[in-house]
Amino acid sequence: MTVPDEDAVVAIARAAAEGEGWPFVEPLSVTRHGSAWHVMTNVPMRGSNVNVWVDATTGAVLKQAFARR
């Protein structure tokens, strides 16, 4: 299995958000924290932020959330 790079992680996060019907608004914050990537949309605005955590080894979505405020 190929370890996901930043572009792949963004694509995974976008698909996860679209699957929930959430807006995927740029600019993005993409950071790696140990064994997981974190993607946050609509940075630096407060509200309408999608947060997706992706396993850095498998590319599986670990957690996802949408902050409407």
mmJSON file of the N, C-alpha and C atoms, coordinates in Angstrom:
{"data_MODEL":{"atom_site":{
"group_PDB":["ATOM","ATOM","ATOM","ATOM","ATOM","ATOM","ATOM","ATOM","ATOM","ATOM","ATOM","ATOM","ATOM","ATOM","ATOM","ATOM","ATOM","ATOM","ATOM","ATOM","ATOM","ATOM","ATOM","ATOM","ATOM","ATOM","ATOM","ATOM","ATOM","ATOM","ATOM","ATOM","ATOM","ATOM","ATOM","ATOM","ATOM","ATOM","ATOM","ATOM","ATOM","ATOM","ATOM","ATOM","ATOM","ATOM","ATOM","ATOM","ATOM","ATOM","ATOM","ATOM","ATOM","ATOM","ATOM","ATOM","ATOM","ATOM","ATOM","ATOM","ATOM","ATOM","ATOM","ATOM","ATOM","ATOM","ATOM","ATOM","ATOM","ATOM","ATOM","ATOM","ATOM","ATOM","ATOM","ATOM","ATOM","ATOM","ATOM","ATOM","ATOM","ATOM","ATOM","ATOM","ATOM","ATOM","ATOM","ATOM","ATOM","ATOM","ATOM","ATOM","ATOM","ATOM","ATOM","ATOM","ATOM","ATOM","ATOM","ATOM","ATOM","ATOM","ATOM","ATOM","ATOM","ATOM","ATOM","ATOM","ATOM","ATOM","ATOM","ATOM","ATOM","ATOM","ATOM","ATOM","ATOM","ATOM","ATOM","ATOM","ATOM","ATOM","ATOM","ATOM","ATOM","ATOM","ATOM","ATOM","ATOM","ATOM","ATOM","ATOM","ATOM","ATOM","ATOM","ATOM","ATOM","ATOM","ATOM","ATOM","ATOM","ATOM","ATOM","ATOM","ATOM","ATOM","ATOM","ATOM","ATOM","ATOM","ATOM","ATOM","ATOM","ATOM","ATOM","ATOM","ATOM","ATOM","ATOM","ATOM","ATOM","ATOM","ATOM","ATOM","ATOM","ATOM","ATOM","ATOM","ATOM","ATOM","ATOM","ATOM","ATOM","ATOM","ATOM","ATOM","ATOM","ATOM","ATOM","ATOM","ATOM","ATOM","ATOM","ATOM","ATOM","ATOM","ATOM","ATOM","ATOM","ATOM","ATOM","ATOM","ATOM","ATOM","ATOM","ATOM","ATOM","ATOM","ATOM","ATOM","ATOM","ATOM","ATOM","ATOM","ATOM","ATOM","ATOM"],
"id":[1,2,3,4,5,6,7,8,9,10,11,12,13,14,15,16,17,18,19,20,21,22,23,24,25,26,27,28,29,30,31,32,33,34,35,36,37,38,39,40,41,42,43,44,45,46,47,48,49,50,51,52,53,54,55,56,57,58,59,60,61,62,63,64,65,66,67,68,69,70,71,72,73,74,75,76,77,78,79,80,81,82,83,84,85,86,87,88,89,90,91,92,93,94,95,96,97,98,99,100,101,102,103,104,105,106,107,108,109,110,111,112,113,114,115,116,117,118,119,120,121,122,123,124,125,126,127,128,129,130,131,132,133,134,135,136,137,138,139,140,141,142,143,144,145,146,147,148,149,150,151,152,153,154,155,156,157,158,159,160,161,162,163,164,165,166,167,168,169,170,171,172,173,174,175,176,177,178,179,180,181,182,183,184,185,186,187,188,189,190,191,192,193,194,195,196,197,198,199,200,201,202,203,204,205,206,207],
"type_symbol":["N","C","C","N","C","C","N","C","C","N","C","C","N","C","C","N","C","C","N","C","C","N","C","C","N","C","C","N","C","C","N","C","C","N","C","C","N","C","C","N","C","C","N","C","C","N","C","C","N","C","C","N","C","C","N","C","C","N","C","C","N","C","C","N","C","C","N","C","C","N","C","C","N","C","C","N","C","C","N","C","C","N","C","C","N","C","C","N","C","C","N","C","C","N","C","C","N","C","C","N","C","C","N","C","C","N","C","C","N","C","C","N","C","C","N","C","C","N","C","C","N","C","C","N","C","C","N","C","C","N","C","C","N","C","C","N","C","C","N","C","C","N","C","C","N","C","C","N","C","C","N","C","C","N","C","C","N","C","C","N","C","C","N","C","C","N","C","C","N","C","C","N","C","C","N","C","C","N","C","C","N","C","C","N","C","C","N","C","C","N","C","C","N","C","C","N","C","C","N","C","C","N","C","C","N","C","C"],
"label_atom_id":["N","CA","C","N","CA","C","N","CA","C","N","CA","C","N","CA","C","N","CA","C","N","CA","C","N","CA","C","N","CA","C","N","CA","C","N","CA","C","N","CA","C","N","CA","C","N","CA","C","N","CA","C","N","CA","C","N","CA","C","N","CA","C","N","CA","C","N","CA","C","N","CA","C","N","CA","C","N","CA","C","N","CA","C","N","CA","C","N","CA","C","N","CA","C","N","CA","C","N","CA","C","N","CA","C","N","CA","C","N","CA","C","N","CA","C","N","CA","C","N","CA","C","N","CA","C","N","CA","C","N","CA","C","N","CA","C","N","CA","C","N","CA","C","N","CA","C","N","CA","C","N","CA","C","N","CA","C","N","CA","C","N","CA","C","N","CA","C","N","CA","C","N","CA","C","N","CA","C","N","CA","C","N","CA","C","N","CA","C","N","CA","C","N","CA","C","N","CA","C","N","CA","C","N","CA","C","N","CA","C","N","CA","C","N","CA","C","N","CA","C","N","CA","C","N","CA","C","N","CA","C","N","CA","C","N","CA","C","N","CA","C"],
"label_alt_id":[null,null,null,null,null,null,null,null,null,null,null,null,null,null,null,null,null,null,null,null,null,null,null,null,null,null,null,null,null,null,null,null,null,null,null,null,null,null,null,null,null,null,null,null,null,null,null,null,null,null,null,null,null,null,null,null,null,null,null,null,null,null,null,null,null,null,null,null,null,null,null,null,null,null,null,null,null,null,null,null,null,null,null,null,null,null,null,null,null,null,null,null,null,null,null,null,null,null,null,null,null,null,null,null,null,null,null,null,null,null,null,null,null,null,null,null,null,null,null,null,null,null,null,null,null,null,null,null,null,null,null,null,null,null,null,null,null,null,null,null,null,null,null,null,null,null,null,null,null,null,null,null,null,null,null,null,null,null,null,null,null,null,null,null,null,null,null,null,null,null,null,null,null,null,null,null,null,null,null,null,null,null,null,null,null,null,null,null,null,null,null,null,null,null,null,null,null,null,null,null,null,null,null,null,null,null,null],
"label_comp_id":["MET","MET","MET","THR","THR","THR","VAL","VAL","VAL","PRO","PRO","PRO","ASP","ASP","ASP","GLU","GLU","GLU","ASP","ASP","ASP","ALA","ALA","ALA","VAL","VAL","VAL","VAL","VAL","VAL","ALA","ALA","ALA","ILE","ILE","ILE","ALA","ALA","ALA","ARG","ARG","ARG","ALA","ALA","ALA","ALA","ALA","ALA","ALA","ALA","ALA","GLU","GLU","GLU","GLY","GLY","GLY","GLU","GLU","GLU","GLY","GLY","GLY","TRP","TRP","TRP","PRO","PRO","PRO","PHE","PHE","PHE","VAL","VAL","VAL","GLU","GLU","GLU","PRO","PRO","PRO","LEU","LEU","LEU","SER","SER","SER","VAL","VAL","VAL","THR","THR","THR","ARG","ARG","ARG","HIS","HIS","HIS","GLY","GLY","GLY","SER","SER","SER","ALA","ALA","ALA","TRP","TRP","TRP","HIS","HIS","HIS","VAL","VAL","VAL","MET","MET","MET","THR","THR","THR","ASN","ASN","ASN","VAL","VAL","VAL","PRO","PRO","PRO","MET","MET","MET","ARG","ARG","ARG","GLY","GLY","GLY","SER","SER","SER","ASN","ASN","ASN","VAL","VAL","VAL","ASN","ASN","ASN","VAL","VAL","VAL","TRP","TRP","TRP","VAL","VAL","VAL","ASP","ASP","ASP","ALA","ALA","ALA","THR","THR","THR","THR","THR","THR","GLY","GLY","GLY","ALA","ALA","ALA","VAL","VAL","VAL","LEU","LEU","LEU","LYS","LYS","LYS","GLN","GLN","GLN","ALA","ALA","ALA","PHE","PHE","PHE","ALA","ALA","ALA","ARG","ARG","ARG","ARG","ARG","ARG"],
"label_asym_id":["A","A","A","A","A","A","A","A","A","A","A","A","A","A","A","A","A","A","A","A","A","A","A","A","A","A","A","A","A","A","A","A","A","A","A","A","A","A","A","A","A","A","A","A","A","A","A","A","A","A","A","A","A","A","A","A","A","A","A","A","A","A","A","A","A","A","A","A","A","A","A","A","A","A","A","A","A","A","A","A","A","A","A","A","A","A","A","A","A","A","A","A","A","A","A","A","A","A","A","A","A","A","A","A","A","A","A","A","A","A","A","A","A","A","A","A","A","A","A","A","A","A","A","A","A","A","A","A","A","A","A","A","A","A","A","A","A","A","A","A","A","A","A","A","A","A","A","A","A","A","A","A","A","A","A","A","A","A","A","A","A","A","A","A","A","A","A","A","A","A","A","A","A","A","A","A","A","A","A","A","A","A","A","A","A","A","A","A","A","A","A","A","A","A","A","A","A","A","A","A","A","A","A","A","A","A","A"],
"label_entity_id":["1","1","1","1","1","1","1","1","1","1","1","1","1","1","1","1","1","1","1","1","1","1","1","1","1","1","1","1","1","1","1","1","1","1","1","1","1","1","1","1","1","1","1","1","1","1","1","1","1","1","1","1","1","1","1","1","1","1","1","1","1","1","1","1","1","1","1","1","1","1","1","1","1","1","1","1","1","1","1","1","1","1","1","1","1","1","1","1","1","1","1","1","1","1","1","1","1","1","1","1","1","1","1","1","1","1","1","1","1","1","1","1","1","1","1","1","1","1","1","1","1","1","1","1","1","1","1","1","1","1","1","1","1","1","1","1","1","1","1","1","1","1","1","1","1","1","1","1","1","1","1","1","1","1","1","1","1","1","1","1","1","1","1","1","1","1","1","1","1","1","1","1","1","1","1","1","1","1","1","1","1","1","1","1","1","1","1","1","1","1","1","1","1","1","1","1","1","1","1","1","1","1","1","1","1","1","1"],
"label_seq_id":[1,1,1,2,2,2,3,3,3,4,4,4,5,5,5,6,6,6,7,7,7,8,8,8,9,9,9,10,10,10,11,11,11,12,12,12,13,13,13,14,14,14,15,15,15,16,16,16,17,17,17,18,18,18,19,19,19,20,20,20,21,21,21,22,22,22,23,23,23,24,24,24,25,25,25,26,26,26,27,27,27,28,28,28,29,29,29,30,30,30,31,31,31,32,32,32,33,33,33,34,34,34,35,35,35,36,36,36,37,37,37,38,38,38,39,39,39,40,40,40,41,41,41,42,42,42,43,43,43,44,44,44,45,45,45,46,46,46,47,47,47,48,48,48,49,49,49,50,50,50,51,51,51,52,52,52,53,53,53,54,54,54,55,55,55,56,56,56,57,57,57,58,58,58,59,59,59,60,60,60,61,61,61,62,62,62,63,63,63,64,64,64,65,65,65,66,66,66,67,67,67,68,68,68,69,69,69],
"pdbx_PDB_ins_code":[null,null,null,null,null,null,null,null,null,null,null,null,null,null,null,null,null,null,null,null,null,null,null,null,null,null,null,null,null,null,null,null,null,null,null,null,null,null,null,null,null,null,null,null,null,null,null,null,null,null,null,null,null,null,null,null,null,null,null,null,null,null,null,null,null,null,null,null,null,null,null,null,null,null,null,null,null,null,null,null,null,null,null,null,null,null,null,null,null,null,null,null,null,null,null,null,null,null,null,null,null,null,null,null,null,null,null,null,null,null,null,null,null,null,null,null,null,null,null,null,null,null,null,null,null,null,null,null,null,null,null,null,null,null,null,null,null,null,null,null,null,null,null,null,null,null,null,null,null,null,null,null,null,null,null,null,null,null,null,null,null,null,null,null,null,null,null,null,null,null,null,null,null,null,null,null,null,null,null,null,null,null,null,null,null,null,null,null,null,null,null,null,null,null,null,null,null,null,null,null,null,null,null,null,null,null,null],
"Cartn_x":[0.843,0.0,0.884,0.48,1.219,0.824,1.82,1.572,1.066,-0.052,-0.612,0.259,0.461,1.156,0.099,0.551,-0.37,-1.487,-1.163,-2.195,-3.24,-2.783,-3.711,-4.599,-4.021,-4.786,-5.872,-5.549,-6.554,-7.683,-7.343,-8.371,-9.256,-8.657,-9.416,-10.353,-9.837,-10.65,-11.787,-11.496,-12.531,-13.658,-13.281,-14.28,-15.116,-14.473,-15.195,-16.203,-15.777,-16.668,-17.829,-17.52,-18.568,-19.556,-19.065,-19.935,-20.947,-20.592,-21.49,-22.327,-22.021,-22.719,-22.186,-20.961,-20.342,-19.559,-19.497,-18.712,-17.218,-16.455,-15.0,-14.388,-14.172,-13.799,-12.328,-11.61,-10.213,-10.196,-9.112,-7.83,-7.888,-6.902,-6.811,-5.6,-5.707,-4.561,-4.385,-3.191,-2.901,-1.647,-1.795,-0.663,-0.614,0.6,0.766,1.119,0.407,0.633,0.88,2.121,2.45,1.923,0.983,0.478,-0.781,-1.122,-2.33,-2.106,-2.823,-2.898,-4.184,-4.155,-5.357,-5.555,-6.743,-7.108,-8.238,-8.059,-9.099,-9.371,-10.649,-11.031,-11.401,-11.493,-11.969,-11.14,-9.836,-8.894,-8.656,-8.61,-8.671,-10.046,-11.086,-12.425,-12.947,-13.793,-14.431,-15.818,-16.014,-17.276,-17.157,-18.056,-18.038,-16.704,-16.156,-14.88,-15.113,-14.567,-14.55,-13.211,-13.231,-12.017,-12.029,-10.961,-10.846,-9.468,-9.434,-8.181,-8.021,-6.852,-6.583,-5.369,-5.476,-4.355,-3.204,-2.017,-0.857,-0.282,-0.666,-0.165,-1.149,-2.42,-3.421,-4.259,-4.349,-5.212,-6.666,-6.949,-8.325,-8.727,-9.981,-10.5,-10.714,-10.043,-10.137,-11.293,-11.502,-12.513,-12.83,-14.06,-14.436,-15.506,-15.483,-16.44,-16.658,-17.792,-18.119,-18.555,-17.868,-18.209,-19.03,-20.314,-21.205,-21.026,-20.719,-20.647,-19.563],
"Cartn_y":[-1.187,0.0,1.244,2.233,3.482,4.388,4.938,5.889,7.189,7.736,8.934,10.172,10.94,12.217,13.31,14.554,15.654,15.779,15.651,15.76,14.656,13.445,12.321,12.531,13.059,13.308,14.348,15.39,16.409,15.785,14.932,14.267,13.367,12.663,11.809,12.659,13.764,14.653,15.278,15.678,16.269,15.253,14.02,12.973,12.704,12.715,12.492,13.612,14.86,16.007,15.975,15.721,15.681,14.552,13.45,12.333,12.692,13.658,14.129,15.328,15.867,17.059,18.339,18.291,19.451,20.261,21.595,22.417,22.196,22.168,22.006,23.285,24.254,25.617,25.87,26.402,26.795,28.195,28.577,27.89,26.726,25.84,24.639,24.689,23.977,23.687,22.176,21.722,20.289,20.049,19.324,19.079,17.605,17.149,15.763,15.776,14.966,14.827,13.349,12.945,11.548,10.626,9.773,8.765,9.203,10.485,10.963,12.326,12.548,13.857,14.53,15.859,16.63,17.66,17.667,18.652,19.497,20.819,21.755,22.722,22.94,23.84,25.213,26.169,27.517,28.2,27.988,28.597,30.031,31.036,31.083,31.474,31.285,31.691,30.79,31.361,30.603,30.188,28.912,28.39,27.893,26.999,26.323,25.625,25.047,24.341,22.837,22.168,20.71,20.281,19.309,18.729,17.241,16.762,15.343,14.877,13.751,13.13,11.849,11.701,10.577,9.814,8.493,7.649,7.832,8.138,8.437,7.204,6.028,4.795,4.206,4.141,3.462,4.4,5.675,6.612,6.523,5.748,5.621,6.869,7.27,8.388,7.891,8.549,8.175,8.87,10.133,10.957,12.104,12.585,13.757,14.529,15.845,16.698,17.97,18.608,19.866,20.871,21.998,23.081,24.114,24.128,25.03,26.491,26.755,28.126,28.906],
"Cartn_z":[0.0,0.0,0.0,-0.739,-0.819,0.339,0.995,2.08,1.452,1.939,1.323,1.551,0.467,0.591,0.798,0.884,1.191,0.16,-1.126,-2.165,-2.029,-1.744,-1.575,-0.355,0.707,1.932,1.678,0.931,0.603,-0.215,-1.165,-1.973,-1.109,-0.166,0.751,1.605,2.133,2.973,2.171,0.942,0.082,-0.166,-0.468,-0.714,0.538,1.7,2.956,3.197,2.97,3.169,2.18,0.919,-0.094,0.183,0.723,1.076,2.154,2.988,4.049,3.608,2.415,1.955,2.572,3.103,3.734,2.703,2.872,1.948,2.179,1.096,1.186,0.643,1.552,1.181,1.488,0.513,0.728,1.312,1.99,2.114,3.101,2.958,3.778,4.691,5.793,6.652,6.598,6.214,6.141,6.964,8.066,8.959,9.336,9.579,10.023,11.497,12.252,13.69,13.965,14.027,14.298,13.224,13.588,12.657,11.912,11.984,11.308,10.666,9.57,8.935,9.407,9.53,9.853,8.751,8.172,7.154,7.719,7.668,8.105,6.965,6.67,5.589,6.133,5.197,5.496,6.58,6.504,7.45,6.994,7.803,9.251,9.782,9.009,9.433,10.548,11.366,12.438,11.957,11.807,11.311,9.884,9.522,8.22,7.976,9.041,8.947,8.948,7.948,7.923,8.497,9.387,9.965,9.671,9.039,8.715,9.156,9.882,10.302,9.501,8.869,7.972,8.481,8.535,8.944,7.957,8.476,7.637,6.958,7.387,6.783,5.784,6.173,5.34,4.479,4.87,4.161,4.582,5.61,6.101,6.883,6.743,7.528,8.952,9.889,11.299,11.995,11.598,12.267,11.327,11.378,10.588,11.338,11.16,11.858,11.048,11.278,10.618,11.667,11.731,12.657,11.886,12.12,11.38,11.761,13.004,13.513,12.855],
"occupancy":[1.0,1.0,1.0,1.0,1.0,1.0,1.0,1.0,1.0,1.0,1.0,1.0,1.0,1.0,1.0,1.0,1.0,1.0,1.0,1.0,1.0,1.0,1.0,1.0,1.0,1.0,1.0,1.0,1.0,1.0,1.0,1.0,1.0,1.0,1.0,1.0,1.0,1.0,1.0,1.0,1.0,1.0,1.0,1.0,1.0,1.0,1.0,1.0,1.0,1.0,1.0,1.0,1.0,1.0,1.0,1.0,1.0,1.0,1.0,1.0,1.0,1.0,1.0,1.0,1.0,1.0,1.0,1.0,1.0,1.0,1.0,1.0,1.0,1.0,1.0,1.0,1.0,1.0,1.0,1.0,1.0,1.0,1.0,1.0,1.0,1.0,1.0,1.0,1.0,1.0,1.0,1.0,1.0,1.0,1.0,1.0,1.0,1.0,1.0,1.0,1.0,1.0,1.0,1.0,1.0,1.0,1.0,1.0,1.0,1.0,1.0,1.0,1.0,1.0,1.0,1.0,1.0,1.0,1.0,1.0,1.0,1.0,1.0,1.0,1.0,1.0,1.0,1.0,1.0,1.0,1.0,1.0,1.0,1.0,1.0,1.0,1.0,1.0,1.0,1.0,1.0,1.0,1.0,1.0,1.0,1.0,1.0,1.0,1.0,1.0,1.0,1.0,1.0,1.0,1.0,1.0,1.0,1.0,1.0,1.0,1.0,1.0,1.0,1.0,1.0,1.0,1.0,1.0,1.0,1.0,1.0,1.0,1.0,1.0,1.0,1.0,1.0,1.0,1.0,1.0,1.0,1.0,1.0,1.0,1.0,1.0,1.0,1.0,1.0,1.0,1.0,1.0,1.0,1.0,1.0,1.0,1.0,1.0,1.0,1.0,1.0,1.0,1.0,1.0,1.0,1.0,1.0],
"B_iso_or_equiv":[0.0,0.0,0.0,0.0,0.0,0.0,0.0,0.0,0.0,0.0,0.0,0.0,0.0,0.0,0.0,0.0,0.0,0.0,0.0,0.0,0.0,0.0,0.0,0.0,0.0,0.0,0.0,0.0,0.0,0.0,0.0,0.0,0.0,0.0,0.0,0.0,0.0,0.0,0.0,0.0,0.0,0.0,0.0,0.0,0.0,0.0,0.0,0.0,0.0,0.0,0.0,0.0,0.0,0.0,0.0,0.0,0.0,0.0,0.0,0.0,0.0,0.0,0.0,0.0,0.0,0.0,0.0,0.0,0.0,0.0,0.0,0.0,0.0,0.0,0.0,0.0,0.0,0.0,0.0,0.0,0.0,0.0,0.0,0.0,0.0,0.0,0.0,0.0,0.0,0.0,0.0,0.0,0.0,0.0,0.0,0.0,0.0,0.0,0.0,0.0,0.0,0.0,0.0,0.0,0.0,0.0,0.0,0.0,0.0,0.0,0.0,0.0,0.0,0.0,0.0,0.0,0.0,0.0,0.0,0.0,0.0,0.0,0.0,0.0,0.0,0.0,0.0,0.0,0.0,0.0,0.0,0.0,0.0,0.0,0.0,0.0,0.0,0.0,0.0,0.0,0.0,0.0,0.0,0.0,0.0,0.0,0.0,0.0,0.0,0.0,0.0,0.0,0.0,0.0,0.0,0.0,0.0,0.0,0.0,0.0,0.0,0.0,0.0,0.0,0.0,0.0,0.0,0.0,0.0,0.0,0.0,0.0,0.0,0.0,0.0,0.0,0.0,0.0,0.0,0.0,0.0,0.0,0.0,0.0,0.0,0.0,0.0,0.0,0.0,0.0,0.0,0.0,0.0,0.0,0.0,0.0,0.0,0.0,0.0,0.0,0.0,0.0,0.0,0.0,0.0,0.0,0.0],
"pdbx_formal_charge":[null,null,null,null,null,null,null,null,null,null,null,null,null,null,null,null,null,null,null,null,null,null,null,null,null,null,null,null,null,null,null,null,null,null,null,null,null,null,null,null,null,null,null,null,null,null,null,null,null,null,null,null,null,null,null,null,null,null,null,null,null,null,null,null,null,null,null,null,null,null,null,null,null,null,null,null,null,null,null,null,null,null,null,null,null,null,null,null,null,null,null,null,null,null,null,null,null,null,null,null,null,null,null,null,null,null,null,null,null,null,null,null,null,null,null,null,null,null,null,null,null,null,null,null,null,null,null,null,null,null,null,null,null,null,null,null,null,null,null,null,null,null,null,null,null,null,null,null,null,null,null,null,null,null,null,null,null,null,null,null,null,null,null,null,null,null,null,null,null,null,null,null,null,null,null,null,null,null,null,null,null,null,null,null,null,null,null,null,null,null,null,null,null,null,null,null,null,null,null,null,null,null,null,null,null,null,null],
"auth_seq_id":[1,1,1,2,2,2,3,3,3,4,4,4,5,5,5,6,6,6,7,7,7,8,8,8,9,9,9,10,10,10,11,11,11,12,12,12,13,13,13,14,14,14,15,15,15,16,16,16,17,17,17,18,18,18,19,19,19,20,20,20,21,21,21,22,22,22,23,23,23,24,24,24,25,25,25,26,26,26,27,27,27,28,28,28,29,29,29,30,30,30,31,31,31,32,32,32,33,33,33,34,34,34,35,35,35,36,36,36,37,37,37,38,38,38,39,39,39,40,40,40,41,41,41,42,42,42,43,43,43,44,44,44,45,45,45,46,46,46,47,47,47,48,48,48,49,49,49,50,50,50,51,51,51,52,52,52,53,53,53,54,54,54,55,55,55,56,56,56,57,57,57,58,58,58,59,59,59,60,60,60,61,61,61,62,62,62,63,63,63,64,64,64,65,65,65,66,66,66,67,67,67,68,68,68,69,69,69],
"auth_comp_id":["MET","MET","MET","THR","THR","THR","VAL","VAL","VAL","PRO","PRO","PRO","ASP","ASP","ASP","GLU","GLU","GLU","ASP","ASP","ASP","ALA","ALA","ALA","VAL","VAL","VAL","VAL","VAL","VAL","ALA","ALA","ALA","ILE","ILE","ILE","ALA","ALA","ALA","ARG","ARG","ARG","ALA","ALA","ALA","ALA","ALA","ALA","ALA","ALA","ALA","GLU","GLU","GLU","GLY","GLY","GLY","GLU","GLU","GLU","GLY","GLY","GLY","TRP","TRP","TRP","PRO","PRO","PRO","PHE","PHE","PHE","VAL","VAL","VAL","GLU","GLU","GLU","PRO","PRO","PRO","LEU","LEU","LEU","SER","SER","SER","VAL","VAL","VAL","THR","THR","THR","ARG","ARG","ARG","HIS","HIS","HIS","GLY","GLY","GLY","SER","SER","SER","ALA","ALA","ALA","TRP","TRP","TRP","HIS","HIS","HIS","VAL","VAL","VAL","MET","MET","MET","THR","THR","THR","ASN","ASN","ASN","VAL","VAL","VAL","PRO","PRO","PRO","MET","MET","MET","ARG","ARG","ARG","GLY","GLY","GLY","SER","SER","SER","ASN","ASN","ASN","VAL","VAL","VAL","ASN","ASN","ASN","VAL","VAL","VAL","TRP","TRP","TRP","VAL","VAL","VAL","ASP","ASP","ASP","ALA","ALA","ALA","THR","THR","THR","THR","THR","THR","GLY","GLY","GLY","ALA","ALA","ALA","VAL","VAL","VAL","LEU","LEU","LEU","LYS","LYS","LYS","GLN","GLN","GLN","ALA","ALA","ALA","PHE","PHE","PHE","ALA","ALA","ALA","ARG","ARG","ARG","ARG","ARG","ARG"],
"auth_asym_id":["A","A","A","A","A","A","A","A","A","A","A","A","A","A","A","A","A","A","A","A","A","A","A","A","A","A","A","A","A","A","A","A","A","A","A","A","A","A","A","A","A","A","A","A","A","A","A","A","A","A","A","A","A","A","A","A","A","A","A","A","A","A","A","A","A","A","A","A","A","A","A","A","A","A","A","A","A","A","A","A","A","A","A","A","A","A","A","A","A","A","A","A","A","A","A","A","A","A","A","A","A","A","A","A","A","A","A","A","A","A","A","A","A","A","A","A","A","A","A","A","A","A","A","A","A","A","A","A","A","A","A","A","A","A","A","A","A","A","A","A","A","A","A","A","A","A","A","A","A","A","A","A","A","A","A","A","A","A","A","A","A","A","A","A","A","A","A","A","A","A","A","A","A","A","A","A","A","A","A","A","A","A","A","A","A","A","A","A","A","A","A","A","A","A","A","A","A","A","A","A","A","A","A","A","A","A","A"],
"auth_atom_id":["N","CA","C","N","CA","C","N","CA","C","N","CA","C","N","CA","C","N","CA","C","N","CA","C","N","CA","C","N","CA","C","N","CA","C","N","CA","C","N","CA","C","N","CA","C","N","CA","C","N","CA","C","N","CA","C","N","CA","C","N","CA","C","N","CA","C","N","CA","C","N","CA","C","N","CA","C","N","CA","C","N","CA","C","N","CA","C","N","CA","C","N","CA","C","N","CA","C","N","CA","C","N","CA","C","N","CA","C","N","CA","C","N","CA","C","N","CA","C","N","CA","C","N","CA","C","N","CA","C","N","CA","C","N","CA","C","N","CA","C","N","CA","C","N","CA","C","N","CA","C","N","CA","C","N","CA","C","N","CA","C","N","CA","C","N","CA","C","N","CA","C","N","CA","C","N","CA","C","N","CA","C","N","CA","C","N","CA","C","N","CA","C","N","CA","C","N","CA","C","N","CA","C","N","CA","C","N","CA","C","N","CA","C","N","CA","C","N","CA","C","N","CA","C","N","CA","C","N","CA","C","N","CA","C","N","CA","C","N","CA","C"],
"pdbx_PDB_model_num":[1,1,1,1,1,1,1,1,1,1,1,1,1,1,1,1,1,1,1,1,1,1,1,1,1,1,1,1,1,1,1,1,1,1,1,1,1,1,1,1,1,1,1,1,1,1,1,1,1,1,1,1,1,1,1,1,1,1,1,1,1,1,1,1,1,1,1,1,1,1,1,1,1,1,1,1,1,1,1,1,1,1,1,1,1,1,1,1,1,1,1,1,1,1,1,1,1,1,1,1,1,1,1,1,1,1,1,1,1,1,1,1,1,1,1,1,1,1,1,1,1,1,1,1,1,1,1,1,1,1,1,1,1,1,1,1,1,1,1,1,1,1,1,1,1,1,1,1,1,1,1,1,1,1,1,1,1,1,1,1,1,1,1,1,1,1,1,1,1,1,1,1,1,1,1,1,1,1,1,1,1,1,1,1,1,1,1,1,1,1,1,1,1,1,1,1,1,1,1,1,1,1,1,1,1,1,1]
}}}
